[in-house]
Amino acid sequence: MKLALVVMAAGMGSRYGGLKQLDQFGPSGESIIHYSVYDAMRAGFTKVVFIIRRDFEKEFRDQIGSRFEGRIEVAYAFQSIDDLPDGRKVPEGRTKPWGTGQAILSAKDVVSEAFVAINGDDFYGADAYKQAAEFFRQGKDQFCMVGFQIGKTLSENGTVTRGLCQVENGNLCGVRETTGLIRKGEFIVSDAGDQLLGHEPVSMNMWGFTPRLFAQLESRFSKFLATEGNELKSEFFIPKVVDNLIKEEGEKVALLDTSSQWFGVTYQEDKPEVKARLDALHAAGQYPAKL
């Protein structure tokens, strides 16, 4: 079975203050991406596609890509703010690319197999990759999402944004992008006034797709730009795309449960905790001394 891991690693990390994709967290200088690719390889993935920006291509290849060449097929795609359809121009004052939907779309020329798309700065855990690989081994032309409990995805150092999921019969009914999430007392609250208990499933942008997604992304990105393209901070989010596919096209998207513990880096203050968690996983024998 051919199965690709698509790693979205083009983001600036504005709240983090630097290129967290390349920052070192593991005992032998590993980035979080090293763990993602290692876990995917163990689960049977056959290819990894790194979505990056041109301006740090050499540094990324040297520090991350070269470590896996010869162990798994490695390819690159490039997300750019000015990679727009229909001759459209970037509005004056816009400084950032167009979000996760555009990121995945940028990989369309190097992905021809089923694939799992992830954030480059999130640790998803070995079981999450195992569940996704087993899903695609069934040979279905269906999308999926690996869901995590919201209470296990928060930061102690500030608010976060999550895709809050509605589920019916094991499938997603919708994904609502929810901002400003933070724990207050016994609840998790949001900018929209949600009061959550902590067990609710959320999207951490670990999505499973087949290549037929790309045609949908192309048409929907064009529509997005027509309506929101002049807004300087608008983003073409993949959870929103999936939500629309479910509601408008009747797309079936399976929700996969995982025993994995998610963690990630949003702020510099998250780094010591992430390093401690990875050290503990190495000490428990779940990873070798050097990946």
N, C-alpha and C positions, 0 to 999 in steps of 0.2 A: 504494500500500500504506500502510495506517495502522499505525504502530508507535510505541509510547510508551516513553519513558525514565522509570523510577520511581526517584527518588533518595531513599534513606533517610538523612535528616539530622536526626533527632530526638534523637540521642544526646547525652549531656552531655560526653563526652570526659574522664572522671575522671582517667585517667592523663596526659592532655595538660594538664589544668588550665584548661579554658575551652572556649568555643565554637569549636572548630577548623573547623566548617563555614563560619564567617564570616571566619576569619583570612586574611590576604593573603599570597600566595606569588609571584604573577606580577609582571612588571616594571611593569604598570599597575594594580596593586592587585587582581589576580584571585585568587579563591579556587580551590581544586581543583575545586569544583563548576562553575565557569565553563568549565574545560577539558573536563569531562565533557559538558556540554550542547553546547559548540562541536563536539566530535568527533562526538557523536550527530547533530547537524544535518548535518554534512558527509557522514555515512553514510546519510542519508535518513530519519531519524526525524522524525515529524510532530508530536509532542507531548511535553511534559515534565511530570511530576507530582512535586512536592516534598512529601515527608512530613516535617513539622516539628512542633514543639510550639507551642501557643498563646502561651506567654509570650514568645517572640521572633519572633512572626509579622511585626510591622511592620518590625523591623530586617532580617529575612530578605528580605521583599518589596523593601525599599528598596535593599539592597546586592546582591541576586542576581536575584530574580525580575523586577524592572523592567528589567533589562539585556536580557532576552530577549523581552519583550512586543512583539508586532508582527513578530517574527522566527520564532517557533514558538508553537504553542498552549501556554499555561501554565495548570496547575491545581494545587491544593493539597489535601493531606489531612493530618489531625492525629492523631498517636499520643498516647494518654493512658493513664496507669496505671490509671484507673478505667473505661476502655472495655471492659467485661466482659460476657459473655453470661449468660443464665439468672439474672439478678438477683444474681449473685455480688458479694461485697464484697472490697475490697482488704484483705489481712491487715495487722494492726497492725504497724508497723515497716518495711513495704515502702516503698522510696523511688524505685525505678526502674521504667520500663515493662517489657514482657514479651518483648523481643527482636525479632529480625528477622522472624519469622513474623507476630507481631502487627502490626509496622510495615506489611508488605505488605498484610495483611488490612484495615488502616485505609483503603486506597486503593480498595476494591472499588466504591464508589459513583461514582468518577470515572474508572475504567479499564474500557473495553468492547472494547479491541483487544488484539492481541498486545503484549507489553511485555518490556522488559529491566530488571531490578531491580539496583541497584548501591548500594554504600556511598558516602555523601557525602564521606568523607575519603580516598578512594582514587583514585589516578591510574591509569587502565587503558590508555591509549594509543589512538591513532586506529584501528589495525588491529583491535583487539578489538571496537570498535563496528561496523566494516565486516563482520567475520565474522558477528556476530550478525544484522545486517540482511540479509545474503545468505542466511542460514539461513531466516529467516522469509519471504523473497521466494519461497521454494519452495512456500509455501502449506500446509505440513504443520501438523497440529494436534498438535504434539509439543513437549516441553520441551527445553531445552538448557542447557549451562553452558560458559562460556569458561574454560578451564583455564590456569594459570600454573605454571611450574616453581618448586618450593618454595624452591630456592636463590636465586631472584631476588625473594623476597618477605619476607626477614627484615629485622629492625631491628638496627642496631649498638648500640642503646641499651637493650635489654631483651628479654624473652621475648615471643612472640606466640602467638596461637591461629589455627590454620588447619584447614580441612576437607580431610583427606587422602582422595584419591579412589582407588577401585579401578575399573579400566577393562577392558572386554571387547568386542571388535569395534566399537570406536569409541563405545560407550555406557558410561555409568556403571553400575557394579554396586553401588556404595555410597559413602557419604561418612561418614568418621569424624571427629568434632570432636576435634582434637588440641591440647592445651594445653602451655604451657611450652617452646615450640620455640625453640632457640637453637643457634648453631654452636659446636661444641667440637672443635677439631682438624680432622680430615678428615670428620667426621660432623656431621649435624644431629640433635640429641637432643630428646626430649620428656619430659614428666612421666611418661608411661606406659612409658618405657624404649625408645622407638623409636630406631633408628640409621639415618638416612636419608642418601643420597648427594647429593641436591640436585636431581636431575632429575625427581623424582616430581611428578605433577600435583596441585595443590591448588585448592580453591575459594577465590576471593577475593570471594565473594558477587557474582559477575556472572552472573545467572541469566536465562534466557529462558523466559517462560511465556505461556500463553494464558489467557483469563478463566476457564476451567473450574477453574483452581487455587483460586479463592476458595471454592467449596463445600467443597473438601477442607480448606482452612485453617480454615473455620468449625467443622467437625465435629471436627477434630483439636485445635483450640485448646480447645474445651470439654472434651475428654478429658484434655488436658494439665493444665488447671486442676483437674480432679477428682482427679488423682493427685499433682500437684506445686504446686498453687496456694497452698498454705500455706507453702511454702519461700520465704524472703525474698529469695533471690538466684537462683531458678530462672529460666530463659529458654527461650522457645519459638523455637528456632533454625530458620531455613529449611533449612540443610543436613540437619538431622535429619528434617524433614518430607519432603524429597526422598528421603532414604535409606529412610524407611518406605514411601513410595509405590512405590519400585522393588521393595522386598522383599515388600510386602504386596499391592500392586495390579498388579505387573508393568509399571509405567510405564517407557516408553522415554525416556531422557534422553541426548541426543547430547552428546558432549564435543567442543567446538570448540577447535582449536589456534590460537594467535595468535603473531605475531612481536613483539607489544608487550611493552615492559618495564614491569612494574608497580612503583609505589612509593607510599608513603603516609605518614601522620603518626599515630603512636601516642603518641609522647612529644614534649615541647617540644624535646628535643635533636635530633629528626629534622628540624626546620624548616630549618636552614641547608643540609642536603643536598638537601632537596626544592626549595628556591629555586634552588640551583646547577643542578640537573637541568633545571628549567624554563627558566632563563636559557640553558642550552646548546641546548635545543630551539628557542627563539626565534632564537638566533644562527644555527642551522642552517637557518632558513627554514621550519620545520615549523609555526610559528604566527606570525601578524602581531604587530606591536608592541602592539596592543590587541585583545582578542577581541571 
